[in-house]
């Protein structure tokens, strides 16, 4: 009976849909919330149990295990496999360190911009100079970047390289990053146009030149 088959199929689809909704609802209740601040003592969100980290390490080692290409039928000696695995792990560690150093440098640049450019311009209260329009939500960008660095440091400090779960950091802070950079990117063109108009005004241009000199 065709209608009977359609009914069974519809029931299965509904059950699958219900399971997905229940699963997503459970994730929303259990996923940690990332604060937008960097208050001291905000730790522990990335500290998995030892068994979870051991399982993660094993899967990582499997992914890094050298795979034999289709052009050869021989397998690598165990020593060579271990050497390749060590090399890949060292490369991963280097990438993580570079990622964190880049974030530190970025935050340092933002610090300089806020302290040596934005705050002095605000303090001068210059007519016809829209500081917030020019720099958008850059201070919020600084906050979320500092939070990202804090989470990366937490995920790597006193944690063996095979146990360092970096991807989870970005999944946790994905929402704040998106919300912050949506605003920054949306206002970017207007800020660029505003800067061009300020550079045509000799008085305003001099204020900007003073800030640049202070940075140097």
DRENMAR-949256 format. One record per atom (N, C-alpha, C): x, y, z; atom name. Coordinates in pm, whole numbers, plus 50000, padded with zeros to 5 digits. Layout:
<sites>
SITE     c1     c2     c3  drenro
SITE      X      Y      Z      CA
...
</sites>
This chain:
<sites>
SITE     c1     c2     c3  drenro
SITE  50085  49881  50000       N
SITE  50000  50000  50000      CA
SITE  50089  50125  50000       C
SITE  50077  50212  49894       N
SITE  50166  50328  49880      CA
SITE  50147  50428  49991       C
SITE  50021  50455  50028       N
SITE  49996  50553  50134      CA
SITE  50055  50507  50266       C
SITE  50053  50375  50290       N
SITE  50113  50323  50412      CA
SITE  50262  50345  50415       C
SITE  50329  50323  50299       N
SITE  50474  50346  50291      CA
SITE  50507  50491  50314       C
SITE  50425  50581  50254       N
SITE  50450  50724  50273      CA
SITE  50434  50763  50419       C
SITE  50334  50699  50487       N
SITE  50313  50730  50628      CA
SITE  50432  50689  50712       C
SITE  50486  50569  50684       N
SITE  50603  50522  50758      CA
SITE  50723  50612  50732       C
SITE  50741  50646  50603       N
SITE  50853  50735  50569      CA
SITE  50840  50869  50636       C
SITE  50717  50923  50637       N
SITE  50696  51052  50703      CA
SITE  50722  51044  50851       C
SITE  50682  50932  50912       N
SITE  50706  50914  51056      CA
SITE  50856  50910  51086       C
SITE  50931  50839  51001       N
SITE  51076  50830  51021      CA
SITE  51141  50967  51008       C
SITE  51095  51043  50906       N
SITE  51152  51177  50887      CA
SITE  51123  51266  51007       C
SITE  50998  51256  51058       N
SITE  50961  51337  51175      CA
SITE  51045  51300  51297       C
SITE  51068  51168  51315       N
SITE  51149  51124  51429      CA
SITE  51292  51173  51415       C
SITE  51345  51167  51293       N
SITE  51482  51216  51271      CA
SITE  51491  51365  51299       C
SITE  51388  51439  51255       N
SITE  51385  51584  51279      CA
SITE  51379  51613  51428       C
SITE  51297  51534  51500       N
SITE  51283  51554  51643      CA
SITE  51414  51526  51715       C
SITE  51485  51420  51674       N
SITE  51614  51389  51736      CA
SITE  51713  51501  51715       C
SITE  51715  51558  51592       N
SITE  51807  51669  51565      CA
SITE  51776  51789  51652       C
SITE  51646  51819  51669       N
SITE  51607  51933  51752      CA
SITE  51646  51911  51898       C
SITE  51624  51789  51946       N
SITE  51661  51757  52083      CA
SITE  51811  51767  52102       C
SITE  51887  51722  52000       N
SITE  52033  51727  52009      CA
SITE  52082  51872  52012       C
SITE  52025  51955  51924       N
SITE  52067  52095  51921      CA
SITE  52028  52165  52051       C
SITE  51911  52130  52103       N
SITE  51868  52189  52230      CA
SITE  51960  52151  52343       C
SITE  52005  52026  52342       N
SITE  52096  51979  52447      CA
SITE  52230  52051  52436       C
SITE  52276  52074  52310       N
SITE  52402  52146  52291      CA
SITE  52393  52287  52344       C
SITE  52279  52353  52317       N
SITE  52264  52491  52364      CA
SITE  52269  52499  52516       C
SITE  52215  52395  52582       N
SITE  52213  52398  52728      CA
SITE  52349  52366  52787       C
SITE  52430  52288  52714       N
SITE  52555  52240  52775      CA
SITE  52677  52315  52728       C
SITE  52670  52385  52612       N
SITE  52790  52453  52563      CA
SITE  52826  52570  52652       C
SITE  52956  52589  52682       N
SITE  52998  52700  52767      CA
SITE  52978  52833  52697       C
SITE  52951  52935  52773       N
SITE  52934  53069  52719      CA
SITE  53063  53145  52737       C
SITE  53109  53211  52630       N
SITE  53233  53288  52635      CA
SITE  53200  53430  52671       C
SITE  53260  53480  52778       N
SITE  53240  53618  52819      CA
SITE  53322  53708  52728       C
SITE  53278  53833  52711       N
SITE  53350  53927  52625      CA
SITE  53459  54001  52701       C
SITE  53471  53973  52831       N
SITE  53573  54040  52911      CA
SITE  53689  53946  52935       C
SITE  53796  54000  52991       N
SITE  53915  53918  53019      CA
SITE  53947  53922  53167       C
SITE  53844  53912  53248       N
SITE  53863  53922  53392      CA
SITE  53950  53808  53443       C
SITE  54029  53837  53544       N
SITE  54116  53735  53603      CA
SITE  54032  53629  53668       C
SITE  54079  53507  53661       N
SITE  54009  53395  53723      CA
SITE  53908  53330  53631       C
SITE  53895  53380  53507       N
SITE  53801  53321  53414      CA
SITE  53868  53206  53342       C
SITE  53876  53095  53410       N
SITE  53947  52980  53356      CA
SITE  53861  52854  53372       C
SITE  53910  52747  53308       N
SITE  53846  52618  53330      CA
SITE  53752  52575  53218       C
SITE  53716  52666  53125       N
SITE  53620  52629  53024      CA
SITE  53676  52529  52923       C
SITE  53809  52524  52911       N
SITE  53869  52434  52814      CA
SITE  53937  52313  52877       C
SITE  53926  52302  53008       N
SITE  53994  52191  53076      CA
SITE  53910  52065  53066       C
SITE  53943  51982  52970       N
SITE  53872  51856  52954      CA
SITE  53925  51752  53052       C
SITE  53849  51644  53066       N
SITE  53895  51536  53152      CA
SITE  54014  51468  53086       C
SITE  54093  51399  53168       N
SITE  54213  51334  53116      CA
SITE  54177  51229  53012       C
SITE  54067  51157  53033       N
SITE  54027  51053  52937      CA
SITE  53990  51115  52802       C
SITE  53923  51232  52804       N
SITE  53888  51300  52680      CA
SITE  54014  51344  52606       C
SITE  54109  51399  52681       N
SITE  54232  51446  52618      CA
SITE  54315  51329  52563       C
SITE  54313  51216  52636       N
SITE  54386  51099  52588      CA
SITE  54325  51049  52457       C
SITE  54193  51046  52452       N
SITE  54125  51003  52330      CA
SITE  54157  51099  52215       C
SITE  54155  51229  52246       N
SITE  54188  51329  52144      CA
SITE  54331  51309  52093       C
SITE  54425  51285  52186       N
SITE  54564  51266  52148      CA
SITE  54580  51145  52056       C
SITE  54510  51038  52088       N
SITE  54519  50917  52006      CA
SITE  54468  50945  51863       C
SITE  54356  51017  51854       N
SITE  54301  51048  51722      CA
SITE  54395  51140  51644       C
SITE  54458  51234  51715       N
SITE  54552  51324  51650      CA
SITE  54672  51248  51597       C
SITE  54722  51154  51677       N
SITE  54837  51073  51633      CA
SITE  54800  50991  51511       C
SITE  54676  50939  51508       N
SITE  54631  50861  51393      CA
SITE  54627  50948  51267       C
SITE  54577  51071  51282       N
SITE  54570  51162  51168      CA
SITE  54708  51198  51117       C
SITE  54804  51205  51208       N
SITE  54940  51244  51171      CA
SITE  55024  51125  51124       C
SITE  54971  51005  51140       N
SITE  55046  50887  51097      CA
SITE  55065  50893  50945       C
SITE  55185  50868  50896       N
SITE  55210  50876  50751      CA
SITE  55130  50773  50676       C
SITE  55070  50814  50565       N
SITE  54992  50724  50482      CA
SITE  55072  50686  50357       C
SITE  55068  50561  50324       N
SITE  55143  50513  50209      CA
SITE  55071  50554  50083       C
SITE  55144  50614  49988       N
SITE  55083  50657  49863      CA
SITE  55045  50539  49776       C
SITE  54956  50565  49680       N
SITE  54907  50458  49594      CA
SITE  55015  50408  49498       C
SITE  55123  50486  49484       N
SITE  55228  50450  49388      CA
SITE  55326  50348  49443       C
SITE  55317  50314  49570       N
SITE  55411  50219  49629      CA
SITE  55335  50115  49709       C
SITE  55386  49996  49710       N
SITE  55319  49888  49781      CA
SITE  55389  49854  49911       C
SITE  55502  49919  49936       N
SITE  55577  49889  50058      CA
SITE  55537  49985  50168       C
SITE  55545  49940  50292       N
SITE  55515  50025  50407      CA
SITE  55644  50080  50464       C
SITE  55633  50197  50528       N
SITE  55750  50258  50588      CA
SITE  55792  50180  50712       C
SITE  55923  50171  50738       N
SITE  55967  50110  50863      CA
SITE  55911  50189  50981       C
SITE  55900  50123  51095       N
SITE  55840  50187  51212      CA
SITE  55918  50311  51254       C
SITE  56052  50304  51245       N
SITE  56133  50420  51283      CA
SITE  56103  50540  51195       C
SITE  56085  50514  51063       N
SITE  56054  50623  50971      CA
SITE  55917  50681  51000       C
SITE  55821  50595  51032       N
SITE  55687  50641  51065      CA
SITE  55690  50732  51188       C
SITE  55764  50691  51289       N
SITE  55775  50770  51411      CA
SITE  55843  50904  51384       C
SITE  55944  50901  51295       N
SITE  56015  51024  51261      CA
SITE  55921  51122  51189       C
SITE  55842  51072  51096       N
SITE  55746  51156  51024      CA
SITE  55642  51213  51120       C
SITE  55594  51127  51212       N
SITE  55495  51170  51310      CA
SITE  55551  51280  51400       C
SITE  55677  51263  51444       N
SITE  55742  51365  51528      CA
SITE  55757  51497  51452       C
SITE  55792  51486  51325       N
SITE  55810  51604  51242      CA
SITE  55677  51680  51227       C
SITE  55570  51607  51204       N
SITE  55438  51670  51188      CA
SITE  55391  51734  51319       C
SITE  55421  51668  51431       N
SITE  55383  51724  51560      CA
SITE  55462  51852  51588       C
SITE  55592  51851  51555       N
SITE  55674  51970  51574      CA
SITE  55624  52085  51487       C
SITE  55580  52052  51366       N
SITE  55525  52154  51276      CA
SITE  55396  52211  51334       C
SITE  55313  52125  51392       N
SITE  55187  52170  51453      CA
SITE  55215  52264  51571       C
SITE  55312  52227  51655       N
SITE  55349  52311  51769      CA
SITE  55396  52448  51721       C
SITE  55476  52449  51614       N
SITE  55528  52575  51560      CA
SITE  55414  52663  51509       C
SITE  55316  52603  51444       N
SITE  55202  52679  51392      CA
SITE  55121  52740  51506       C
SITE  55099  52662  51612       N
SITE  55025  52713  51728      CA
SITE  55098  52829  51792       C
SITE  55230  52815  51807       N
SITE  55310  52925  51865      CA
SITE  55303  53050  51779       C
SITE  55313  53031  51647       N
SITE  55307  53144  51555      CA
SITE  55169  53212  51563       C
SITE  55066  53132  51572       N
SITE  54930  53185  51587      CA
SITE  54918  53273  51711       C
SITE  54969  53225  51822       N
SITE  54961  53299  51947      CA
SITE  55047  53425  51944       C
SITE  55166  53416  51883       N
SITE  55253  53534  51874      CA
SITE  55190  53641  51785       C
SITE  55127  53598  51676       N
SITE  55058  53692  51588      CA
SITE  54947  53764  51661       C
SITE  54874  53691  51743       N
SITE  54765  53750  51820      CA
SITE  54819  53849  51923       C
SITE  54932  53814  51987       N
SITE  54996  53905  52083      CA
SITE  55038  54035  52014       C
SITE  55100  54023  51897       N
SITE  55144  54142  51822      CA
SITE  55025  54228  51782       C
SITE  54918  54164  51740       N
SITE  54797  54235  51699      CA
SITE  54739  54314  51816       C
SITE  54732  54251  51933       N
SITE  54679  54316  52052      CA
SITE  54769  54433  52093       C
SITE  54900  54415  52079       N
SITE  54994  54523  52109      CA
SITE  54971  54643  52018       C
SITE  54948  54618  51890       N
SITE  54919  54725  51795      CA
SITE  54788  54797  51831       C
SITE  54687  54719  51869       N
SITE  54560  54779  51909      CA
SITE  54577  54864  52034       C
SITE  54658  54816  52129       N
SITE  54688  54893  52251      CA
SITE  54745  55030  52216       C
SITE  54844  55030  52127       N
SITE  54908  55155  52086      CA
SITE  54808  55249  52019       C
SITE  54726  55193  51932       N
SITE  54627  55273  51861      CA
SITE  54530  55339  51958       C
SITE  54483  55263  52056       N
SITE  54386  55316  52153      CA
SITE  54451  55421  52242       C
SITE  54571  55391  52293       N
SITE  54636  55481  52390      CA
SITE  54697  55606  52326       C
SITE  54754  55590  52206       N
SITE  54828  55699  52145      CA
SITE  54751  55776  52038       C
SITE  54638  55720  51994       N
SITE  54561  55788  51889      CA
SITE  54418  55818  51934       C
SITE  54343  55714  51967       N
SITE  54201  55733  51996      CA
SITE  54179  55817  52122       C
SITE  54243  55780  52232       N
SITE  54221  55854  52357      CA
SITE  54267  56000  52349       C
SITE  54386  56030  52293       N
SITE  54426  56171  52279      CA
SITE  54329  56251  52192       C
SITE  54281  56192  52083       N
SITE  54186  56263  51998      CA
SITE  54055  56289  52071       C
SITE  54012  56193  52150       N
SITE  53890  56212  52229      CA
SITE  53909  56325  52330       C
SITE  54025  56325  52396       N
SITE  54053  56426  52499      CA
SITE  54056  56567  52441       C
SITE  54100  56579  52316       N
SITE  54107  56712  52253      CA
SITE  53968  56766  52219       C
SITE  53870  56677  52204       N
SITE  53732  56717  52172      CA
SITE  53730  56813  52053       C
SITE  53785  56768  51944       N
SITE  53797  56852  51825      CA
SITE  53664  56858  51752       C
SITE  53622  56979  51721       N
SITE  53499  56996  51643      CA
SITE  53519  56937  51504       C
SITE  53412  56879  51450       N
SITE  53413  56819  51315      CA
SITE  53495  56691  51307       C
SITE  53538  56639  51421       N
SITE  53619  56517  51419      CA
SITE  53542  56407  51495       C
SITE  53489  56311  51419       N
SITE  53412  56200  51476      CA
SITE  53506  56082  51506       C
SITE  53557  56079  51628       N
SITE  53654  55975  51664      CA
SITE  53591  55836  51658       C
SITE  53471  55823  51715       N
SITE  53406  55691  51717      CA
SITE  53367  55646  51577       C
SITE  53329  55740  51492       N
SITE  53296  55704  51354      CA
SITE  53419  55659  51278       C
SITE  53533  55723  51306       N
SITE  53657  55690  51236      CA
SITE  53714  55555  51278       C
SITE  53705  55527  51409       N
SITE  53768  55404  51459      CA
SITE  53667  55293  51492       C
SITE  53539  55320  51467       N
SITE  53435  55220  51483      CA
SITE  53442  55155  51622       C
SITE  53428  55022  51627       N
SITE  53427  54949  51755      CA
SITE  53561  54882  51782       C
SITE  53669  54953  51751       N
SITE  53803  54893  51761      CA
SITE  53836  54853  51905       C
SITE  53778  54922  52003       N
SITE  53804  54886  52143      CA
SITE  53739  54752  52177       C
SITE  53625  54724  52115       N
SITE  53562  54593  52134      CA
SITE  53642  54485  52061       C
SITE  53699  54520  51947       N
SITE  53789  54427  51875      CA
SITE  53906  54390  51965       C
SITE  53958  54490  52036       N
SITE  54068  54466  52130      CA
SITE  54026  54369  52240       C
SITE  53906  54388  52294       N
SITE  53859  54302  52403      CA
SITE  53843  54157  52358       C
SITE  53780  54136  52242       N
SITE  53755  53999  52197      CA
SITE  53886  53933  52154       C
SITE  53981  54011  52103       N
SITE  54113  53955  52066      CA
SITE  54190  53913  52191       C
SITE  54180  53996  52296       N
SITE  54246  53961  52422      CA
SITE  54184  53834  52481       C
SITE  54053  53819  52466       N
SITE  53985  53699  52515      CA
SITE  54031  53575  52437       C
SITE  54044  53590  52306       N
SITE  54091  53479  52223      CA
SITE  54231  53436  52266       C
SITE  54320  53533  52288       N
SITE  54456  53500  52332      CA
SITE  54454  53431  52468       C
SITE  54370  53480  52557       N
SITE  54359  53419  52690      CA
SITE  54317  53272  52680       C
SITE  54221  53243  52595       N
SITE  54174  53105  52577      CA
SITE  54281  53018  52513       C
SITE  54355  53074  52418       N
SITE  54463  52998  52355      CA
SITE  54573  52965  52456       C
SITE  54605  53061  52540       N
SITE  54707  53037  52644      CA
SITE  54658  52932  52742       C
SITE  54531  52938  52776       N
SITE  54476  52840  52869      CA
SITE  54479  52699  52811       C
SITE  54456  52690  52680       N
SITE  54452  52559  52614      CA
SITE  54590  52499  52593       C
SITE  54696  52580  52606       N
SITE  54830  52531  52577      CA
SITE  54925  52532  52697       C
SITE  54896  52613  52799       N
SITE  54985  52623  52915      CA
SITE  54981  52494  52998       C
SITE  55097  52437  53022       N
SITE  55109  52313  53100      CA
SITE  55030  52198  53040       C
SITE  55011  52201  52908       N
SITE  54941  52093  52838      CA
SITE  55035  52038  52732       C
SITE  55056  51907  52730       N
SITE  55145  51845  52632      CA
SITE  55092  51870  52490       C
SITE  55181  51889  52393       N
SITE  55138  51920  52256      CA
SITE  55028  51830  52199       C
SITE  55037  51697  52219       N
SITE  54929  51614  52163      CA
SITE  54793  51636  52230       C
SITE  54794  51699  52348       N
SITE  54670  51721  52422      CA
SITE  54613  51862  52401       C
SITE  54680  51945  52323       N
SITE  54636  52082  52304      CA
SITE  54522  52088  52203       C
SITE  54406  52126  52251       N
SITE  54286  52129  52168      CA
SITE  54262  52275  52127       C
SITE  54309  52311  52009       N
SITE  54305  52450  51964      CA
SITE  54174  52483  51892       C
SITE  54126  52392  51810       N
SITE  54004  52418  51733      CA
SITE  53886  52452  51822       C
SITE  53882  52390  51940       N
SITE  53771  52413  52032      CA
SITE  53768  52558  52081       C
SITE  53885  52620  52090       N
SITE  53893  52760  52131      CA
SITE  53814  52847  52033       C
SITE  53837  52825  51904       N
SITE  53771  52907  51802      CA
SITE  53621  52878  51796       C
SITE  53583  52754  51823       N
SITE  53440  52722  51827      CA
SITE  53371  52794  51943       C
SITE  53439  52804  52055       N
SITE  53381  52869  52172      CA
SITE  53366  53020  52154       C
SITE  53463  53081  52088       N
SITE  53461  53227  52075      CA
SITE  53406  53272  51938       C
SITE  53356  53177  51863       N
SITE  53303  53206  51728      CA
SITE  53196  53316  51730       C
SITE  53101  53307  51823       N
SITE  52992  53405  51830      CA
SITE  53041  53547  51854       C
SITE  53119  53571  51963       N
SITE  53171  53705  51987      CA
SITE  53258  53759  51872       C
SITE  53339  53672  51810       N
SITE  53421  53716  51697      CA
SITE  53333  53764  51581       C
SITE  53231  53685  51549       N
SITE  53142  53721  51439      CA
SITE  53069  53852  51469       C
SITE  53013  53863  51589       N
SITE  52936  53982  51626      CA
SITE  53022  54108  51620       C
SITE  53147  54096  51666       N
SITE  53237  54212  51671      CA
SITE  53283  54254  51533       C
SITE  53328  54158  51453       N
SITE  53383  54193  51322      CA
SITE  53275  54226  51219       C
SITE  53152  54181  51241       N
SITE  53042  54223  51154      CA
SITE  53028  54374  51158       C
SITE  53030  54429  51279       N
SITE  53017  54574  51297      CA
SITE  53138  54645  51237       C
SITE  53258  54596  51269       N
SITE  53382  54660  51221      CA
SITE  53385  54663  51067       C
SITE  53355  54549  51005       N
SITE  53360  54541  50859      CA
SITE  53249  54625  50794       C
SITE  53131  54626  50857       N
SITE  53018  54702  50803      CA
SITE  53050  54852  50799       C
SITE  53123  54900  50898       N
SITE  53154  55043  50908      CA
SITE  53286  55082  50841       C
SITE  53358  54984  50790       N
SITE  53494  55010  50741      CA
SITE  53496  55110  50625       C
SITE  53409  55093  50526       N
SITE  53409  55182  50410      CA
SITE  53377  55326  50450       C
SITE  53279  55343  50540       N
SITE  53244  55477  50587      CA
SITE  53362  55542  50659       C
SITE  53433  55462  50740       N
SITE  53549  55514  50813      CA
SITE  53659  55556  50716       C
SITE  53678  55478  50611       N
SITE  53781  55511  50511      CA
SITE  53745  55641  50439       C
SITE  53619  55657  50404       N
SITE  53573  55781  50340      CA
SITE  53592  55901  50433       C
SITE  53561  55879  50561       N
SITE  53576  55984  50660      CA
SITE  53723  56026  50673       C
SITE  53813  55928  50675       N
SITE  53956  55957  50686      CA
SITE  54004  56040  50567       C
SITE  53958  56004  50448       N
SITE  53997  56078  50327      CA
SITE  53953  56224  50336       C
SITE  53832  56247  50389       N
SITE  53784  56385  50402      CA
SITE  53864  56462  50507       C
SITE  53905  56394  50616       N
SITE  53984  56460  50720      CA
SITE  54122  56499  50668       C
SITE  54177  56416  50581       N
SITE  54311  56443  50528      CA
SITE  54312  56562  50432       C
SITE  54194  56604  50387       N
SITE  54185  56723  50302      CA
SITE  54175  56850  50384       C
SITE  54146  56835  50513       N
SITE  54137  56949  50604      CA
SITE  54271  56961  50676       C
SITE  54341  57071  50653       N
SITE  54477  57086  50705      CA
SITE  54483  57079  50857       C
SITE  54385  57138  50926       N
SITE  54385  57136  51073      CA
SITE  54365  56995  51126       C
SITE  54267  56924  51072       N
SITE  54240  56786  51116      CA
SITE  54356  56694  51078       C
SITE  54413  56721  50963       N
SITE  54526  56640  50917      CA
SITE  54644  56653  51012       C
SITE  54663  56773  51067       N
SITE  54773  56796  51160      CA
SITE  54753  56716  51289       C
SITE  54629  56708  51335       N
SITE  54600  56627  51456      CA
SITE  54636  56480  51432       C
SITE  54601  56430  51314       N
SITE  54635  56292  51280      CA
SITE  54786  56274  51270       C
SITE  54852  56373  51213       N
SITE  54998  56368  51201      CA
SITE  55065  56365  51338       C
SITE  55011  56440  51432       N
SITE  55066  56440  51569      CA
SITE  55055  56301  51632       C
SITE  54941  56234  51607       N
SITE  54922  56100  51663      CA
SITE  55021  56001  51603       C
SITE  55041  56013  51473       N
SITE  55136  55923  51405      CA
SITE  55276  55945  51458       C
SITE  55312  56071  51482       N
SITE  55443  56102  51536      CA
SITE  55460  56044  51676       C
SITE  55353  56050  51755       N
SITE  55355  55991  51889      CA
SITE  55376  55840  51882       C
SITE  55315  55776  51786       N
SITE  55334  55632  51769      CA
SITE  55478  55599  51734       C
SITE  55536  55681  51648       N
SITE  55676  55657  51610      CA
SITE  55769  55670  51729       C
</sites>
